[in-house]
């Protein structure tokens, strides 16, 4: 029973996720490491640049869970608001890297790199829209 009380209190408060730099650093490291391969360096430079771009984004973007919305902020200014009432499904793709957050609204699907704490992200998604989690595809039995 105390767990339900805690859950209701958590739902009424806003939560800002802490940044996680693992994905940008991983991509940047792969880009820099591939420069040593004696091939064309252009892909390595592009991968490294993309990793550095994501690293910059991990510092300037904030993700906030409000009681009714997922809010993306840049330098404290709201960029985009995704009301939970419009969500149809969500799923974390490659969460061990961390990887990507996929969610679908009534209007369109969205795919966001996970540039913030993946454990808190999963916890908040399960709390606020857990019933919409898209299960992993199951093997179909042939009958």
Helices and strands as residue ranges (DSSP letters): H 2-11, E 15-16, H 22-34, H 42-60, E 61-65, E 69-74, E 77-83, G 84-86, E 87-93, E 100-105, E 109-113, H 118-129, G 130-132
